[in-house]
Amino acid sequence: MTSPRLSDFSGSQETKSTKTVIVYSAYNAAPVGLTEDNEAEDLWYAALRSDSRIGGLELPVFGGQLHPRGLARLSNLLDPGWCNTVSAMSVTLTATKTDHGYGLASEDPAGRERALSDIASARMETLRLQERLGRTSVRAFALQSAPRADRSSVSAFTDSLSQIACWDWGDIELLVEHSDALVPGQAPQKGYLTVEEEVVAVQSATYSGGPRIRHLVNWGRSAIEGRSATTPFEHIEKLGDRLGAFAFSGAAPVATERSAEWEDVHLGLASDEPGSLLDSDGARRLLAKLPNELSYIGVKTGAAVGSRGTERLHLGLSMLDTLC
């Protein structure tokens, strides 16, 4: 039997903007200071543009910006044919390190307003990027149900999503990015709301005429939550056609060369990073379970210890070799 491949999810659609694309979160592997070194950054993006399997990048929001040197610089680096996505995870993680009331699901009204303000700024930055590169240049925007679940609630998250859904997003789909939920007796990496709670919030915030809101699941984060390689399968089964995107990254029940046990550092495949629970067979089996109508399928990996420059892309490109 032929193993499923990412290309099987493209369907028969005629345009790139209406089919599932492969989105690479290359920033997770980027060397420190990349955006400050023109030559290194040019080489980094040239390597990404040269790989025809990559249909877009996940772009992080830092300090309200998609690139510290502005959208003109970013626009020159991105492939004009890419369908990219934007994630608020980086700004959320940065804020919650010192602001424990911050987050879209926070029971602290002031902390929730701070998060909403950051999403509003990120939305404007995203729309400005679309103005430069075209309507199909950004396909989705990912939101998180921060802070930790002992400081958050479904009702607060529902209220935030309802406000965000009233803003003009054009054709951009909203995705609730699931992280490991807070599990009693288990040290969390993020400890946000459960999949079931996020579903309730999305259903309550969705209305006719508003943006489409679905869910984003990450293999590694689901495995960390359930302490098992079966949890990603359970999450996509629970979501069914509410799943909007899926990202492949590994996690390990043991310490590895660059992680503690169950640490969320975006490990690669077991063949590249011994200890990772995600192996080639498991990735392909999950791929076969995914619905066809996804916004995108993601690859999210860090970089191997000691790798430099574009060598740091190896774990992600190896993941693509397995999936494509």
MONORNOR-V574758 format. One record per helix or strand of 3 or more residues. SS is the DSSP state (h for helix, s for strand). FROM is the first residue (numbers start at 1). LEN is the number of residues. Records with the same first field share a line. If there is no record, write none. Layout:
SS: FROM-LEN + FROM-LEN
This chain:
h: 6-4 + 16-3 + 26-4 + 34-3 + 38-12 + 71-7 + 89-8 + 109-25 + 135-3 + 149-3 + 154-12 + 195-11 + 219-8 + 231-12 + 280-10 + 309-15
s: 21-4 + 56-5 + 84-4 + 138-6 + 173-5 + 213-6 + 243-6 + 296-4
